[in-house]
Amino acid sequence: MFVAVAPGAGITADLAVYLDSSSPFVNGTPFLEWSHHPAVGAAPALSCVPQHKLVMFLLRHGPGPAPADLLAFNTRSPFTANYVAAAWARWLTELLASGLLANGALQDQRRAAETLMGLMLQNASQLQILASDYGLFESFDIPGVAGVAAVAGRAAIPAVRARPANRSRPAVPARPRVPAVAPVAAVPAVPAVNGPALLNFVEMATLASLHNPDSATPMLAYCRLAALLGACHTRAARSSAGSLAFGSCLVLRQQLAKYIGLSADPALNAANDTVLATQLQRMIEAVYDRLSEFLAIDVPSDRNVQAEFMDACVLLSGTATEREAVFMRRLQFIGSR
């Protein structure tokens, strides 16, 4: 299967994944709202989708068994979990070989998740996330750079001719000229710049902490969180107050604090962030379990995903009146079943 990731664009906010437009996977998942690009010269027509939408197909994934696989799984966060084209090609090829589209195209997200859950995988090891599957990323914090001390200049030292010894003076060997050394100015240190404090608790949550090996969908929390964060793979995107990641983390932080019994507006400090990060997987699974498949969205647009999460939080911890309002809002999704 032909797969490319953001060709020629380096690290982008959405890390778009490109497939040949004739691919069965593209034609079989219209609910992902692929962007289509016509053929140019000898290059085939391509279709692309942001990585955070495609991540839903990692529901049944897990880390590879090698130490390097486990190390990467324990250090990559939702912000830095970027995957190379070869990984997507292997994973999607295995899903298709296992019958993902055996009963026709998947018209909505709910049906896609149900079908994925029911697959008898031909080779489950093909869905492992290996150390080599991760791509380049922009770190959450900008690391600091050490300063360089100044170096004083020095005048040239003239050459000395050899001088033979005599009774009154010892011999002097020849010495070549030593050139002058120009002074070097000091280079000031560049301090580290921390990523947005509001998002820090998500950065502290690794793929391992979001993984539930006892579940039939071990990567559910990660997949849901990735969709909530949206295009967040560059520092510029993460720092934008208008980004999906910023808005989602504001709601997520408040709802998560409420879920575990903290103040609804927890202070932005490392101690709170550590607690929040460790509870992310449990809270996200509880939220979407309360939502149920009948109220779930069909198309994972960014707006739909965020609204769904907010409604699911109300169903988990809201009052009876608030929950009734959610049911009324989401009748449209029940009707589409």
Secondary structure, 3 states (H helix, E strand, C coil): CCEEECCCCCCCCCCCEEEECCCHHHHCCHHHCCEEECCECCECCEEEECHHHHHHHHCCCEECCCHHHHHHHCCCCCCCCCECHHHHHHHHHHHHHCCCCCCCCCCCHHHHHHHHHHCCCCCHHHHEECHHHECCCCCCCECCECCECCECCECCECCECCECCCCCCCCECCECCECCECCECCECCECCECCCHHHHHHHCCCHHHHCCCCCCCCCHHHHHHHHHHCCCCCHHHHHCCCCHHHHHHHHHHHHHHHHHCCCCCCCCCHHHHHHHHHHHHHHHHHHHHHHCHHHCCCCCCHHHHHHHHHHHHHHHHCCHHHHHHHHHHCHHHHHCC
